[in-house]
Amino acid sequence: MPPGPIVIAGAGIIGASIGYHLAKRGAPVTILDAAAPGSGATGKSLGWINATFSKRPREYFDLNHAGIAAWRRLELELNGDLKVQWGGSGAWFPPGPEADELRVNIRNHQQWGYAVHLASEAELHRLLPLITPGEFGTACHSEHEGAVDPLEALTVLLAQARRFGAQVRFPCQVTGLHLSESRVQSIQTSDGSLEAGVFVLACGVGSPALARLAGIEVPLKDSPGVLLHTAPAPRLIDRVVLAPGTHFKQSLDGRIVAGGPIVAGVGTAITEASVGQAEEIRRLVAQILPQVANVPVERVTLGYRVMPQDEYPILGFTEACPNLYVAATHSGVTLAPLIGQLAALEILDHVQVETLGPYRPSRFA
């Protein structure tokens, strides 16, 4: 039985997925966004679907591995409306400590059952025939990874949620919470008041401020990243490229999306530092994929990843406010379909999914 009206703060890919999975089961859902869907971390994400080498320990790897499978499930469920680019990723390093570490990481992930293998220089050129990788040390192909255009995927999820009766309201900013007996009773917004049986916080870097209105801590840390987005180009690559110093993909519309190392700073405006970072990313990409050199850059985005303080997801109902459900995580694109599916179980069926046990908000209480 639905626990009454469910209000979701945040129309990014996590909020949209939770909203879709709730609405398709008949729950009354309203999704709010202070600006517009995808205007936060989602619209500034590369869209890489993976459970690669940073996903540790084993339980966190397993969560992300299940996230890849959840995209496969969602792709089938939505009957071709959702466009996922499968084909895996290709990664390499020149000889040295990073190449040695890559070999160790490959072996570790193989022992965990991940479809990754060492790739020879000839195989790397077969997978990515137009790249010039430079000095070759160690390479790998992670076969089951993929990529999406995050805004396109978000648009599909919101349309499906609406089809099942969900309301999506924006711009609609949450301005206050009315609590009674430690539970959220209603939500004040810039567009009026809403009753809530359950309040879901899925508004990315805006979650900590709203959580504090209910006396809850959702500790995040700054994690900015720059992406450059080119104009459409002829088809050059058909998988995610993880090169020394940069990583990039080519979307279905032909645009190259490329990122580099995390940059320092606060705020969300395009800064002088982020523009300089973008120029360096462009230089590195053009070294590896020379055909990009003359493709115009359409825009540069500086986004803030939703990075919990300990870098692991924060998922579940809070102890201090039992009808407030938190969904704050890095790797939001990889995990979105899985989190939507599991959060719907927890909210509608009053169960605690064991897979989410390590990621409860109570660890910060």
Short mmCIF file of the C-alpha atoms (twelve columns), coordinates in Angstrom:
data_MODEL
# 
_entry.id   MODEL 
# 
loop_
_atom_site.group_PDB 
_atom_site.id 
_atom_site.type_symbol 
_atom_site.label_atom_id 
_atom_site.label_alt_id 
_atom_site.label_comp_id 
_atom_site.label_asym_id 
_atom_site.label_seq_id 
_atom_site.Cartn_x 
_atom_site.Cartn_y 
_atom_site.Cartn_z 
_atom_site.pdbx_PDB_model_num 
ATOM 1   C CA . MET A 1   0.000  0.000   0.000   1 
ATOM 2   C CA . PRO A 2   1.352  3.485   -0.830  1 
ATOM 3   C CA . PRO A 3   2.150  5.365   2.392   1 
ATOM 4   C CA . GLY A 4   0.178  8.441   1.251   1 
ATOM 5   C CA . PRO A 5   1.463  11.087  -1.171  1 
ATOM 6   C CA . ILE A 6   5.167  10.766  -1.972  1 
ATOM 7   C CA . VAL A 7   7.071  13.964  -2.666  1 
ATOM 8   C CA . ILE A 8   10.511 13.745  -4.278  1 
ATOM 9   C CA . ALA A 9   12.806 16.765  -4.103  1 
ATOM 10  C CA . GLY A 10  15.061 16.635  -7.144  1 
ATOM 11  C CA . ALA A 11  14.313 15.875  -10.801 1 
ATOM 12  C CA . GLY A 12  17.782 14.599  -11.630 1 
ATOM 13  C CA . ILE A 13  18.346 11.042  -12.794 1 
ATOM 14  C CA . ILE A 14  18.102 9.572   -9.269  1 
ATOM 15  C CA . GLY A 15  14.870 11.393  -8.397  1 
ATOM 16  C CA . ALA A 16  13.385 10.571  -11.799 1 
ATOM 17  C CA . SER A 17  14.232 6.886   -11.469 1 
ATOM 18  C CA . ILE A 18  12.728 6.674   -7.978  1 
ATOM 19  C CA . GLY A 19  9.664  8.543   -9.221  1 
ATOM 20  C CA . TYR A 20  9.238  6.233   -12.211 1 
ATOM 21  C CA . HIS A 21  9.598  3.038   -10.177 1 
ATOM 22  C CA . LEU A 22  7.106  4.296   -7.579  1 
ATOM 23  C CA . ALA A 23  4.582  5.610   -10.095 1 
ATOM 24  C CA . LYS A 24  4.515  2.428   -12.176 1 
ATOM 25  C CA . ARG A 25  3.353  0.632   -9.023  1 
ATOM 26  C CA . GLY A 26  0.497  3.067   -8.577  1 
ATOM 27  C CA . ALA A 27  1.938  5.325   -5.894  1 
ATOM 28  C CA . PRO A 28  0.882  9.008   -5.898  1 
ATOM 29  C CA . VAL A 29  4.139  10.815  -6.717  1 
ATOM 30  C CA . THR A 30  5.114  14.464  -7.140  1 
ATOM 31  C CA . ILE A 31  8.645  15.275  -8.309  1 
ATOM 32  C CA . LEU A 32  9.880  18.813  -7.614  1 
ATOM 33  C CA . ASP A 33  12.902 20.648  -8.927  1 
ATOM 34  C CA . ALA A 34  14.080 24.075  -7.798  1 
ATOM 35  C CA . ALA A 35  15.271 24.937  -11.322 1 
ATOM 36  C CA . ALA A 36  14.649 22.421  -14.099 1 
ATOM 37  C CA . PRO A 37  15.117 18.666  -14.579 1 
ATOM 38  C CA . GLY A 38  18.769 17.773  -15.004 1 
ATOM 39  C CA . SER A 39  20.071 21.230  -14.132 1 
ATOM 40  C CA . GLY A 40  22.326 19.842  -11.378 1 
ATOM 41  C CA . ALA A 41  24.846 17.002  -11.507 1 
ATOM 42  C CA . THR A 42  22.872 14.957  -14.056 1 
ATOM 43  C CA . GLY A 43  23.256 17.467  -16.870 1 
ATOM 44  C CA . LYS A 44  26.976 17.747  -16.202 1 
ATOM 45  C CA . SER A 45  27.765 14.034  -16.101 1 
ATOM 46  C CA . LEU A 46  29.692 12.018  -18.677 1 
ATOM 47  C CA . GLY A 47  27.024 9.299   -18.484 1 
ATOM 48  C CA . TRP A 48  29.444 6.354   -18.142 1 
ATOM 49  C CA . ILE A 49  27.846 3.141   -16.812 1 
ATOM 50  C CA . ASN A 50  30.504 1.092   -15.041 1 
ATOM 51  C CA . ALA A 51  31.729 -0.844  -12.033 1 
ATOM 52  C CA . THR A 52  35.370 -0.231  -12.736 1 
ATOM 53  C CA . PHE A 53  38.451 -0.210  -10.576 1 
ATOM 54  C CA . SER A 54  37.629 2.598   -8.139  1 
ATOM 55  C CA . LYS A 55  34.502 0.689   -7.045  1 
ATOM 56  C CA . ARG A 56  35.792 -0.895  -3.840  1 
ATOM 57  C CA . PRO A 57  35.378 -2.702  -1.466  1 
ATOM 58  C CA . ARG A 58  33.626 -5.765  -2.836  1 
ATOM 59  C CA . GLU A 59  30.160 -4.764  -1.593  1 
ATOM 60  C CA . TYR A 60  30.396 -1.403  -3.395  1 
ATOM 61  C CA . PHE A 61  31.637 -3.126  -6.550  1 
ATOM 62  C CA . ASP A 62  28.675 -5.512  -6.334  1 
ATOM 63  C CA . LEU A 63  26.271 -2.564  -6.040  1 
ATOM 64  C CA . ASN A 64  27.661 -0.924  -9.181  1 
ATOM 65  C CA . HIS A 65  27.848 -4.258  -11.014 1 
ATOM 66  C CA . ALA A 66  24.142 -4.698  -10.274 1 
ATOM 67  C CA . GLY A 67  23.689 -1.130  -11.532 1 
ATOM 68  C CA . ILE A 68  24.928 -2.149  -14.995 1 
ATOM 69  C CA . ALA A 69  22.461 -5.049  -15.036 1 
ATOM 70  C CA . ALA A 70  19.679 -2.682  -13.959 1 
ATOM 71  C CA . TRP A 71  20.302 -0.551  -17.068 1 
ATOM 72  C CA . ARG A 72  19.925 -3.689  -19.209 1 
ATOM 73  C CA . ARG A 73  16.633 -4.457  -17.429 1 
ATOM 74  C CA . LEU A 74  15.360 -0.894  -17.815 1 
ATOM 75  C CA . GLU A 75  16.336 -0.793  -21.483 1 
ATOM 76  C CA . LEU A 76  14.189 -3.881  -22.143 1 
ATOM 77  C CA . GLU A 77  11.367 -2.625  -19.927 1 
ATOM 78  C CA . LEU A 78  11.079 0.666   -21.807 1 
ATOM 79  C CA . ASN A 79  10.860 -1.037  -25.191 1 
ATOM 80  C CA . GLY A 80  13.522 0.902   -27.066 1 
ATOM 81  C CA . ASP A 81  12.676 4.372   -25.735 1 
ATOM 82  C CA . LEU A 82  15.925 4.373   -23.751 1 
ATOM 83  C CA . LYS A 83  19.101 4.578   -25.847 1 
ATOM 84  C CA . VAL A 84  22.138 2.993   -24.169 1 
ATOM 85  C CA . GLN A 85  25.463 2.758   -25.992 1 
ATOM 86  C CA . TRP A 86  27.000 -0.577  -25.087 1 
ATOM 87  C CA . GLY A 87  30.476 -1.657  -26.192 1 
ATOM 88  C CA . GLY A 88  32.449 -1.286  -22.981 1 
ATOM 89  C CA . SER A 89  35.455 0.919   -22.355 1 
ATOM 90  C CA . GLY A 90  39.067 0.862   -23.433 1 
ATOM 91  C CA . ALA A 91  41.761 2.013   -20.994 1 
ATOM 92  C CA . TRP A 92  45.544 2.149   -21.161 1 
ATOM 93  C CA . PHE A 93  48.705 3.583   -19.613 1 
ATOM 94  C CA . PRO A 94  52.306 3.901   -20.799 1 
ATOM 95  C CA . PRO A 95  54.899 1.743   -19.018 1 
ATOM 96  C CA . GLY A 96  55.286 2.693   -15.362 1 
ATOM 97  C CA . PRO A 97  53.543 2.497   -11.987 1 
ATOM 98  C CA . GLU A 98  50.060 3.266   -13.385 1 
ATOM 99  C CA . ALA A 99  50.348 0.439   -15.912 1 
ATOM 100 C CA . ASP A 100 51.477 -1.901  -13.144 1 
ATOM 101 C CA . GLU A 101 48.522 -0.842  -10.990 1 
ATOM 102 C CA . LEU A 102 46.136 -1.381  -13.902 1 
ATOM 103 C CA . ARG A 103 47.305 -4.986  -14.252 1 
ATOM 104 C CA . VAL A 104 46.674 -5.569  -10.540 1 
ATOM 105 C CA . ASN A 105 43.232 -3.953  -10.775 1 
ATOM 106 C CA . ILE A 106 42.291 -6.061  -13.788 1 
ATOM 107 C CA . ARG A 107 43.218 -9.262  -11.949 1 
ATOM 108 C CA . ASN A 108 41.259 -8.183  -8.867  1 
ATOM 109 C CA . HIS A 109 38.105 -7.385  -10.865 1 
ATOM 110 C CA . GLN A 110 38.399 -10.624 -12.824 1 
ATOM 111 C CA . GLN A 111 38.396 -12.509 -9.510  1 
ATOM 112 C CA . TRP A 112 35.169 -10.655 -8.659  1 
ATOM 113 C CA . GLY A 113 33.629 -11.819 -11.934 1 
ATOM 114 C CA . TYR A 114 33.908 -8.587  -13.926 1 
ATOM 115 C CA . ALA A 115 34.113 -8.944  -17.715 1 
ATOM 116 C CA . VAL A 116 37.481 -7.197  -18.153 1 
ATOM 117 C CA . HIS A 117 40.669 -8.476  -19.727 1 
ATOM 118 C CA . LEU A 118 44.155 -7.344  -20.668 1 
ATOM 119 C CA . ALA A 119 44.222 -6.035  -24.225 1 
ATOM 120 C CA . SER A 120 47.212 -6.164  -26.529 1 
ATOM 121 C CA . GLU A 121 48.227 -3.110  -28.517 1 
ATOM 122 C CA . ALA A 122 46.711 -4.756  -31.600 1 
ATOM 123 C CA . GLU A 123 43.396 -5.333  -29.791 1 
ATOM 124 C CA . LEU A 124 43.330 -1.753  -28.527 1 
ATOM 125 C CA . HIS A 125 43.716 -0.526  -32.121 1 
ATOM 126 C CA . ARG A 126 40.960 -2.894  -33.241 1 
ATOM 127 C CA . LEU A 127 38.629 -1.542  -30.537 1 
ATOM 128 C CA . LEU A 128 39.591 2.088   -31.169 1 
ATOM 129 C CA . PRO A 129 41.068 2.196   -34.682 1 
ATOM 130 C CA . LEU A 130 41.378 5.993   -34.937 1 
ATOM 131 C CA . ILE A 131 43.225 6.662   -31.669 1 
ATOM 132 C CA . THR A 132 46.950 7.327   -31.278 1 
ATOM 133 C CA . PRO A 133 47.630 6.051   -27.754 1 
ATOM 134 C CA . GLY A 134 51.307 6.976   -27.574 1 
ATOM 135 C CA . GLU A 135 53.750 4.736   -25.721 1 
ATOM 136 C CA . PHE A 136 51.986 1.468   -24.899 1 
ATOM 137 C CA . GLY A 137 52.318 -0.220  -21.510 1 
ATOM 138 C CA . THR A 138 49.135 -1.926  -20.332 1 
ATOM 139 C CA . ALA A 139 45.598 -1.777  -21.741 1 
ATOM 140 C CA . CYS A 140 42.276 -3.385  -20.970 1 
ATOM 141 C CA . HIS A 141 38.789 -3.780  -22.371 1 
ATOM 142 C CA . SER A 142 35.899 -3.716  -19.865 1 
ATOM 143 C CA . GLU A 143 33.337 -5.410  -22.048 1 
ATOM 144 C CA . HIS A 144 29.986 -4.841  -20.347 1 
ATOM 145 C CA . GLU A 145 30.175 -1.125  -19.663 1 
ATOM 146 C CA . GLY A 146 28.134 1.463   -21.502 1 
ATOM 147 C CA . ALA A 147 27.114 5.093   -21.690 1 
ATOM 148 C CA . VAL A 148 23.985 7.190   -21.960 1 
ATOM 149 C CA . ASP A 149 23.192 10.796  -22.642 1 
ATOM 150 C CA . PRO A 150 22.109 11.634  -19.071 1 
ATOM 151 C CA . LEU A 151 19.617 14.318  -20.107 1 
ATOM 152 C CA . GLU A 152 18.017 12.083  -22.728 1 
ATOM 153 C CA . ALA A 153 17.728 9.217   -20.233 1 
ATOM 154 C CA . LEU A 154 16.256 11.624  -17.677 1 
ATOM 155 C CA . THR A 155 13.704 12.872  -20.206 1 
ATOM 156 C CA . VAL A 156 12.599 9.278   -20.901 1 
ATOM 157 C CA . LEU A 157 12.281 8.441   -17.187 1 
ATOM 158 C CA . LEU A 158 10.230 11.551  -16.441 1 
ATOM 159 C CA . ALA A 159 7.953  10.894  -19.411 1 
ATOM 160 C CA . GLN A 160 7.395  7.340   -18.204 1 
ATOM 161 C CA . ALA A 161 6.743  8.556   -14.645 1 
ATOM 162 C CA . ARG A 162 4.153  11.014  -15.990 1 
ATOM 163 C CA . ARG A 163 2.550  8.230   -18.018 1 
ATOM 164 C CA . PHE A 164 1.895  6.416   -14.744 1 
ATOM 165 C CA . GLY A 165 0.430  9.523   -13.136 1 
ATOM 166 C CA . ALA A 166 3.402  11.268  -11.513 1 
ATOM 167 C CA . GLN A 167 3.415  15.059  -11.425 1 
ATOM 168 C CA . VAL A 168 6.629  16.911  -12.260 1 
ATOM 169 C CA . ARG A 169 6.740  20.518  -11.062 1 
ATOM 170 C CA . PHE A 170 9.484  23.074  -11.767 1 
ATOM 171 C CA . PRO A 171 10.714 25.600  -10.953 1 
ATOM 172 C CA . CYS A 172 9.411  24.710  -7.514  1 
ATOM 173 C CA . GLN A 173 11.774 25.220  -4.596  1 
ATOM 174 C CA . VAL A 174 11.302 23.587  -1.194  1 
ATOM 175 C CA . THR A 175 11.322 26.416  1.355   1 
ATOM 176 C CA . GLY A 176 10.356 24.614  4.561   1 
ATOM 177 C CA . LEU A 177 9.140  21.423  6.221   1 
ATOM 178 C CA . HIS A 178 6.309  21.046  8.694   1 
ATOM 179 C CA . LEU A 179 7.144  18.268  11.153  1 
ATOM 180 C CA . SER A 180 4.952  16.646  13.769  1 
ATOM 181 C CA . GLU A 181 6.098  13.844  16.068  1 
ATOM 182 C CA . SER A 182 9.428  13.718  14.187  1 
ATOM 183 C CA . ARG A 183 7.741  13.059  10.845  1 
ATOM 184 C CA . VAL A 184 7.374  15.277  7.785   1 
ATOM 185 C CA . GLN A 185 3.698  16.199  7.507   1 
ATOM 186 C CA . SER A 186 3.867  18.754  4.722   1 
ATOM 187 C CA . ILE A 187 6.356  20.559  2.541   1 
ATOM 188 C CA . GLN A 188 6.326  24.290  1.904   1 
ATOM 189 C CA . THR A 189 7.399  25.275  -1.576  1 
ATOM 190 C CA . SER A 190 7.618  28.383  -3.698  1 
ATOM 191 C CA . ASP A 191 4.456  27.057  -5.363  1 
ATOM 192 C CA . GLY A 192 2.377  26.237  -2.274  1 
ATOM 193 C CA . SER A 193 2.195  23.503  0.369   1 
ATOM 194 C CA . LEU A 194 2.146  19.736  -0.278  1 
ATOM 195 C CA . GLU A 195 1.162  16.940  2.091   1 
ATOM 196 C CA . ALA A 196 3.622  14.075  2.262   1 
ATOM 197 C CA . GLY A 197 3.402  10.524  3.529   1 
ATOM 198 C CA . VAL A 198 7.022  10.124  2.456   1 
ATOM 199 C CA . PHE A 199 9.529  12.824  1.557   1 
ATOM 200 C CA . VAL A 200 12.421 11.709  -0.663  1 
ATOM 201 C CA . LEU A 201 15.568 13.822  -0.772  1 
ATOM 202 C CA . ALA A 202 17.212 13.302  -4.154  1 
ATOM 203 C CA . CYS A 203 18.310 16.848  -4.949  1 
ATOM 204 C CA . GLY A 204 22.043 16.263  -5.142  1 
ATOM 205 C CA . VAL A 205 24.215 18.946  -3.584  1 
ATOM 206 C CA . GLY A 206 21.040 20.637  -2.342  1 
ATOM 207 C CA . SER A 207 20.209 17.675  -0.095  1 
ATOM 208 C CA . PRO A 208 22.238 18.710  2.990   1 
ATOM 209 C CA . ALA A 209 20.402 22.024  3.424   1 
ATOM 210 C CA . LEU A 210 16.963 20.417  3.121   1 
ATOM 211 C CA . ALA A 211 17.931 17.543  5.411   1 
ATOM 212 C CA . ARG A 212 18.951 20.014  8.110   1 
ATOM 213 C CA . LEU A 213 15.371 21.334  8.118   1 
ATOM 214 C CA . ALA A 214 14.458 17.939  9.598   1 
ATOM 215 C CA . GLY A 215 17.494 17.773  11.885  1 
ATOM 216 C CA . ILE A 216 19.305 15.300  9.617   1 
ATOM 217 C CA . GLU A 217 22.917 15.421  8.461   1 
ATOM 218 C CA . VAL A 218 23.694 14.446  4.867   1 
ATOM 219 C CA . PRO A 219 27.418 15.233  4.698   1 
ATOM 220 C CA . LEU A 220 28.759 15.898  1.210   1 
ATOM 221 C CA . LYS A 221 32.105 17.274  0.093   1 
ATOM 222 C CA . ASP A 222 33.029 19.456  -2.860  1 
ATOM 223 C CA . SER A 223 33.826 17.391  -5.948  1 
ATOM 224 C CA . PRO A 224 33.878 19.624  -9.022  1 
ATOM 225 C CA . GLY A 225 34.582 18.433  -12.522 1 
ATOM 226 C CA . VAL A 226 34.840 20.069  -15.932 1 
ATOM 227 C CA . LEU A 227 33.414 18.605  -19.131 1 
ATOM 228 C CA . LEU A 228 33.749 19.952  -22.642 1 
ATOM 229 C CA . HIS A 229 31.086 19.211  -25.231 1 
ATOM 230 C CA . THR A 230 31.921 19.482  -28.933 1 
ATOM 231 C CA . ALA A 231 29.691 20.073  -31.923 1 
ATOM 232 C CA . PRO A 232 28.513 16.910  -33.731 1 
ATOM 233 C CA . ALA A 233 31.296 15.087  -35.550 1 
ATOM 234 C CA . PRO A 234 31.393 12.030  -37.840 1 
ATOM 235 C CA . ARG A 235 31.481 8.703   -35.968 1 
ATOM 236 C CA . LEU A 236 34.995 8.339   -34.529 1 
ATOM 237 C CA . ILE A 237 34.641 6.031   -31.488 1 
ATOM 238 C CA . ASP A 238 31.967 3.625   -30.308 1 
ATOM 239 C CA . ARG A 239 32.980 3.025   -26.698 1 
ATOM 240 C CA . VAL A 240 34.169 4.998   -23.682 1 
ATOM 241 C CA . VAL A 241 37.862 5.932   -23.836 1 
ATOM 242 C CA . LEU A 242 39.902 6.114   -20.620 1 
ATOM 243 C CA . ALA A 243 43.221 7.629   -21.614 1 
ATOM 244 C CA . PRO A 244 46.081 9.009   -19.532 1 
ATOM 245 C CA . GLY A 245 44.897 12.388  -18.235 1 
ATOM 246 C CA . THR A 246 41.459 12.377  -19.860 1 
ATOM 247 C CA . HIS A 247 38.373 10.291  -20.606 1 
ATOM 248 C CA . PHE A 248 35.768 10.778  -23.285 1 
ATOM 249 C CA . LYS A 249 32.918 9.293   -25.306 1 
ATOM 250 C CA . GLN A 250 31.004 10.117  -28.471 1 
ATOM 251 C CA . SER A 251 27.250 10.402  -28.031 1 
ATOM 252 C CA . LEU A 252 24.738 9.070   -30.523 1 
ATOM 253 C CA . ASP A 253 24.287 12.603  -31.899 1 
ATOM 254 C CA . GLY A 254 28.013 12.760  -32.745 1 
ATOM 255 C CA . ARG A 255 29.080 15.109  -29.949 1 
ATOM 256 C CA . ILE A 256 32.286 14.290  -28.075 1 
ATOM 257 C CA . VAL A 257 32.013 14.701  -24.305 1 
ATOM 258 C CA . ALA A 258 35.344 14.755  -22.478 1 
ATOM 259 C CA . GLY A 259 36.535 15.197  -18.923 1 
ATOM 260 C CA . GLY A 260 39.777 15.418  -17.010 1 
ATOM 261 C CA . PRO A 261 40.980 15.506  -13.428 1 
ATOM 262 C CA . ILE A 262 38.858 16.995  -10.617 1 
ATOM 263 C CA . VAL A 263 39.405 20.741  -10.203 1 
ATOM 264 C CA . ALA A 264 39.368 22.771  -7.019  1 
ATOM 265 C CA . GLY A 265 37.020 25.596  -6.169  1 
ATOM 266 C CA . VAL A 266 33.491 26.339  -5.082  1 
ATOM 267 C CA . GLY A 267 30.405 27.638  -6.834  1 
ATOM 268 C CA . THR A 268 28.843 26.550  -10.100 1 
ATOM 269 C CA . ALA A 269 29.776 29.333  -12.521 1 
ATOM 270 C CA . ILE A 270 32.229 28.764  -15.357 1 
ATOM 271 C CA . THR A 271 35.453 30.157  -13.953 1 
ATOM 272 C CA . GLU A 272 38.787 31.087  -15.471 1 
ATOM 273 C CA . ALA A 273 40.271 27.932  -13.941 1 
ATOM 274 C CA . SER A 274 37.602 25.682  -15.443 1 
ATOM 275 C CA . VAL A 275 38.042 27.232  -18.911 1 
ATOM 276 C CA . GLY A 276 41.782 26.579  -18.648 1 
ATOM 277 C CA . GLN A 277 41.020 23.016  -17.592 1 
ATOM 278 C CA . ALA A 278 38.787 22.587  -20.642 1 
ATOM 279 C CA . GLU A 279 41.568 23.794  -22.953 1 
ATOM 280 C CA . GLU A 280 43.899 21.190  -21.471 1 
ATOM 281 C CA . ILE A 281 41.269 18.471  -21.883 1 
ATOM 282 C CA . ARG A 282 40.802 19.478  -25.518 1 
ATOM 283 C CA . ARG A 283 44.554 19.313  -26.119 1 
ATOM 284 C CA . LEU A 284 44.810 15.834  -24.577 1 
ATOM 285 C CA . VAL A 285 41.813 14.503  -26.514 1 
ATOM 286 C CA . ALA A 286 43.194 15.876  -29.785 1 
ATOM 287 C CA . GLN A 287 46.529 14.156  -29.109 1 
ATOM 288 C CA . ILE A 288 44.748 10.830  -28.762 1 
ATOM 289 C CA . LEU A 289 42.029 11.368  -31.378 1 
ATOM 290 C CA . PRO A 290 43.497 13.844  -33.892 1 
ATOM 291 C CA . GLN A 291 40.238 14.173  -35.850 1 
ATOM 292 C CA . VAL A 292 38.821 16.149  -32.896 1 
ATOM 293 C CA . ALA A 293 41.327 18.993  -33.333 1 
ATOM 294 C CA . ASN A 294 39.111 20.938  -35.747 1 
ATOM 295 C CA . VAL A 295 35.737 20.100  -34.191 1 
ATOM 296 C CA . PRO A 296 34.283 23.212  -32.497 1 
ATOM 297 C CA . VAL A 297 33.624 23.171  -28.750 1 
ATOM 298 C CA . GLU A 298 29.978 24.070  -28.146 1 
ATOM 299 C CA . ARG A 299 30.090 24.478  -24.376 1 
ATOM 300 C CA . VAL A 300 32.036 23.846  -21.198 1 
ATOM 301 C CA . THR A 301 30.292 22.717  -18.017 1 
ATOM 302 C CA . LEU A 302 31.532 22.811  -14.451 1 
ATOM 303 C CA . GLY A 303 29.480 20.435  -12.341 1 
ATOM 304 C CA . TYR A 304 29.548 19.305  -8.734  1 
ATOM 305 C CA . ARG A 305 29.332 15.581  -8.212  1 
ATOM 306 C CA . VAL A 306 27.089 14.380  -5.400  1 
ATOM 307 C CA . MET A 307 29.986 13.087  -3.308  1 
ATOM 308 C CA . PRO A 308 29.206 11.885  0.238   1 
ATOM 309 C CA . GLN A 309 31.848 12.612  2.854   1 
ATOM 310 C CA . ASP A 310 33.070 8.994   2.873   1 
ATOM 311 C CA . GLU A 311 32.463 8.672   -0.907  1 
ATOM 312 C CA . TYR A 312 29.827 5.933   -0.523  1 
ATOM 313 C CA . PRO A 313 26.080 6.290   -1.195  1 
ATOM 314 C CA . ILE A 314 23.657 7.577   1.425   1 
ATOM 315 C CA . LEU A 315 20.446 5.622   0.902   1 
ATOM 316 C CA . GLY A 316 17.407 4.904   3.026   1 
ATOM 317 C CA . PHE A 317 15.022 6.208   5.662   1 
ATOM 318 C CA . THR A 318 16.493 8.263   8.481   1 
ATOM 319 C CA . GLU A 319 16.140 7.274   12.126  1 
ATOM 320 C CA . ALA A 320 15.463 10.791  13.397  1 
ATOM 321 C CA . CYS A 321 12.716 11.407  10.798  1 
ATOM 322 C CA . PRO A 322 11.319 7.999   9.802   1 
ATOM 323 C CA . ASN A 323 9.406  9.122   6.704   1 
ATOM 324 C CA . LEU A 324 12.329 11.037  5.171   1 
ATOM 325 C CA . TYR A 325 14.172 8.934   2.597   1 
ATOM 326 C CA . VAL A 326 17.643 10.049  1.445   1 
ATOM 327 C CA . ALA A 327 19.164 9.166   -1.934  1 
ATOM 328 C CA . ALA A 328 22.525 10.915  -2.322  1 
ATOM 329 C CA . THR A 329 25.315 9.251   -4.259  1 
ATOM 330 C CA . HIS A 330 28.233 9.588   -6.603  1 
ATOM 331 C CA . SER A 331 28.002 7.332   -9.677  1 
ATOM 332 C CA . GLY A 332 24.403 8.450   -9.942  1 
ATOM 333 C CA . VAL A 333 24.141 7.500   -13.619 1 
ATOM 334 C CA . THR A 334 25.403 3.949   -13.062 1 
ATOM 335 C CA . LEU A 335 23.205 3.426   -10.008 1 
ATOM 336 C CA . ALA A 336 20.006 5.270   -10.970 1 
ATOM 337 C CA . PRO A 337 17.884 2.337   -12.260 1 
ATOM 338 C CA . LEU A 338 18.952 0.105   -9.371  1 
ATOM 339 C CA . ILE A 339 18.360 2.760   -6.709  1 
ATOM 340 C CA . GLY A 340 14.938 3.498   -8.196  1 
ATOM 341 C CA . GLN A 341 13.988 -0.170  -8.071  1 
ATOM 342 C CA . LEU A 342 15.267 -0.776  -4.527  1 
ATOM 343 C CA . ALA A 343 13.991 2.509   -3.077  1 
ATOM 344 C CA . ALA A 344 10.510 1.670   -4.388  1 
ATOM 345 C CA . LEU A 345 10.675 -1.651  -2.545  1 
ATOM 346 C CA . GLU A 346 11.705 0.026   0.682   1 
ATOM 347 C CA . ILE A 347 9.120  2.808   0.455   1 
ATOM 348 C CA . LEU A 348 6.123  0.766   -0.703  1 
ATOM 349 C CA . ASP A 349 6.771  -2.643  0.848   1 
ATOM 350 C CA . HIS A 350 8.273  -1.537  4.180   1 
ATOM 351 C CA . VAL A 351 11.331 -3.769  3.811   1 
ATOM 352 C CA . GLN A 352 14.995 -3.060  4.318   1 
ATOM 353 C CA . VAL A 353 16.893 -4.257  1.261   1 
ATOM 354 C CA . GLU A 354 20.069 -5.931  2.503   1 
ATOM 355 C CA . THR A 355 22.080 -4.692  -0.481  1 
ATOM 356 C CA . LEU A 356 21.666 -1.129  0.805   1 
ATOM 357 C CA . GLY A 357 22.608 -2.001  4.396   1 
ATOM 358 C CA . PRO A 358 26.124 -0.477  4.304   1 
ATOM 359 C CA . TYR A 359 24.816 2.846   2.967   1 
ATOM 360 C CA . ARG A 360 22.250 3.966   5.537   1 
ATOM 361 C CA . PRO A 361 22.126 7.612   6.673   1 
ATOM 362 C CA . SER A 362 22.410 6.426   10.289  1 
ATOM 363 C CA . ARG A 363 26.169 5.958   9.892   1 
ATOM 364 C CA . PHE A 364 26.504 9.766   10.109  1 
ATOM 365 C CA . ALA A 365 24.141 10.222  13.074  1 
# 
